[in-house]
Amino acid sequence: MPKQRNITAVAQLVEALRQSPNFYLVEFRGLSVAAIDELRGAVLEAGGRLQVAKNTLLGKALAEVGLDESLSACLVGPTAVLYCLKDPVEPARALREFAKDHEGVRLKAGYVEGQVLDAAAADSVAQLPSKLEIQGSVVGAINGPLRDLVGLLQACVSELVYVLDAVADKRHEQEGA
C-alpha cells in the first residue's frame, strides 16, 4: 500500500507535467546541495524550474500523463525534471552552460512541443537561438528593406519637389522677361 506522501508527490508531479508544455529529464551526478541550488537559480533566471524527483514516483507520474513508454528508460540514476513553461530553449541553455563546469550534469531526454526527444535531440534544442533572438532576427530582416523603401520614396518625393521648383522658377523668369 503506497504511503500518503508518495501519493501526494506523484499527484504534484502529474500536475507539474500537465502544466508544463515542455520539460527535460536531467541527470545530476556528484553535485553538492550548493551546486544544485546554483543550478536551480540559473534555471529559474532563464524561465524554468528544476525539481528533483525519485525515479519510481516520476515513472508513475509519466504513466499518468501517457509518456511512460517513451521516457521510462531514462529513469536511471539521479533524475531531476526541468520544467519550461514558456520558452523550451533558454532553461535548457542555462543547464547546458552549467554543465560545462559540472561534469555530472546532462540532459537525458526531453518533451518539447509535443514530441519526445532523446538526449542528442534535447541537447540540440539547447543550442538553438531563443524565441526572442529569432524574433529580433526577423524584425531586423524586415526592417532593412522597409528602411530602404522609405529612403527611396523620400528621394522620389524630393526629386519631384526639385523639378516643380525648377519649373516654377523657369515660369517666373519667362513672365518677368
C-alpha positions in Angstrom: 0.0 0.0 0.0 1.5 3.3 -1.1 2.3 5.9 1.6 0.3 9.1 1.5 3.4 11.3 0.9 4.2 9.2 -2.2 0.7 9.6 -3.5 0.9 13.4 -2.9 4.3 13.6 -4.6 3.0 11.7 -7.7 0.0 14.0 -7.8 2.2 17.1 -7.7 4.5 15.7 -10.4 1.5 14.9 -12.6 0.1 18.4 -12.1 3.5 20.0 -12.9 3.9 17.8 -16.0 0.5 18.7 -17.3 1.1 22.5 -16.7 4.4 22.5 -18.4 4.2 22.1 -22.2 8.0 21.5 -22.4 10.2 19.7 -19.9 13.5 17.8 -19.8 14.8 14.9 -17.7 18.2 15.8 -16.2 21.0 13.8 -14.7 22.9 15.4 -11.9 25.6 13.0 -10.6 28.0 14.2 -8.0 26.6 17.6 -7.3 26.6 19.1 -3.9 23.5 20.7 -2.4 25.1 24.1 -3.0 25.7 23.2 -6.7 22.1 22.0 -7.1 20.9 25.3 -5.6 23.2 27.2 -8.0 21.7 25.2 -10.9 18.2 25.9 -9.7 18.9 29.6 -9.6 20.4 29.6 -13.1 17.4 27.7 -14.5 14.9 29.9 -12.7 16.6 33.0 -14.1 16.2 31.5 -17.6 12.5 31.0 -17.1 12.4 27.4 -16.0 12.1 25.4 -12.8 14.1 22.4 -11.6 12.6 19.7 -9.4 14.5 16.6 -8.1 12.3 13.5 -8.2 12.5 9.9 -7.2 12.6 7.7 -10.4 9.8 5.4 -9.2 7.5 8.4 -8.4 8.4 10.2 -11.6 7.7 6.9 -13.6 4.2 6.7 -12.1 3.6 10.4 -12.9 4.8 9.9 -16.5 2.5 6.9 -16.8 -0.4 9.1 -15.7 0.3 11.7 -18.4 0.9 9.0 -21.0 4.6 9.4 -21.5 6.0 6.4 -19.6 6.8 4.2 -22.6 8.9 6.9 -24.2 10.7 8.2 -21.2 10.9 5.4 -18.6 14.2 4.1 -20.0 15.8 7.4 -18.9 14.8 6.9 -15.2 18.1 5.6 -14.1 20.4 7.4 -11.7 19.7 10.7 -10.1 16.9 12.5 -12.0 15.5 16.0 -12.0 12.8 17.5 -14.1 13.5 20.8 -15.8 10.1 22.4 -16.5 10.0 25.1 -19.2 6.7 27.0 -19.0 7.3 29.3 -22.0 10.5 29.0 -23.9 12.0 25.5 -24.1 15.4 26.8 -25.2 16.5 29.3 -22.5 16.3 26.9 -19.5 17.9 24.1 -21.4 20.7 26.5 -22.5 21.2 27.6 -18.9 21.5 23.9 -17.9 24.0 23.3 -20.7 26.1 26.3 -19.6 26.1 25.0 -16.0 27.1 21.5 -17.3 30.3 22.9 -18.8 31.7 23.4 -15.3 30.0 20.4 -13.7 30.8 17.0 -15.3 27.8 15.0 -13.8 25.1 17.2 -15.3 23.5 16.3 -18.7 20.1 16.2 -20.4 18.7 12.6 -20.5 15.6 13.3 -22.6 13.0 15.9 -23.3 9.4 16.6 -24.2 9.2 19.7 -26.4 6.2 20.9 -28.4 4.5 17.5 -28.1 7.5 15.4 -29.1 9.7 13.2 -27.1 13.4 13.9 -27.6 16.4 11.7 -26.9 19.5 13.1 -25.2 21.1 14.2 -28.5 17.9 16.0 -29.8 17.4 17.6 -26.4 20.9 18.9 -26.4 20.4 20.3 -30.0 17.4 22.2 -28.7 19.6 23.8 -26.0 21.9 25.1 -28.8 19.1 26.8 -30.7 18.6 30.6 -30.5 15.8 31.6 -28.1 12.4 32.8 -29.4 13.4 36.4 -28.5 16.6 36.1 -30.6 14.7 34.7 -33.5 12.1 37.4 -33.3 14.8 40.0 -33.3 16.4 38.5 -36.4 13.0 38.5 -38.2 12.4 42.1 -37.2 15.9 43.1 -38.4 15.4 41.2 -41.7 12.1 43.0 -42.3 13.3 46.4 -41.1 16.2 46.7 -43.6 14.2 46.5 -46.8 11.5 48.7 -45.4 14.0 51.4 -44.4 15.4 51.2 -48.0 11.9 51.6 -49.4 11.2 54.6 -47.2 14.5 56.2 -48.3 13.7 55.5 -52.0 10.2 57.1 -51.7 11.7 60.1 -49.9 14.2 60.5 -52.7 11.4 60.4 -55.3 9.4 63.0 -53.5 12.5 65.2 -53.1 13.2 64.9 -56.8 9.6 65.8 -57.6 9.9 68.9 -55.4 13.1 70.0 -57.1 11.6 69.5 -60.6 8.5 71.5 -59.6 10.6 74.2 -58.1 12.7 74.4 -61.2 9.6 74.6 -63.4 8.2 77.4 -61.2 11.5 79.3 -61.4 11.5 79.0 -65.2 7.9 80.2 -65.5 8.7 83.1 -63.2 11.7 84.0 -65.4 9.5 83.8 -68.5 6.9 86.0 -67.0 9.5 88.6 -65.9 11.2 88.7 -69.3 
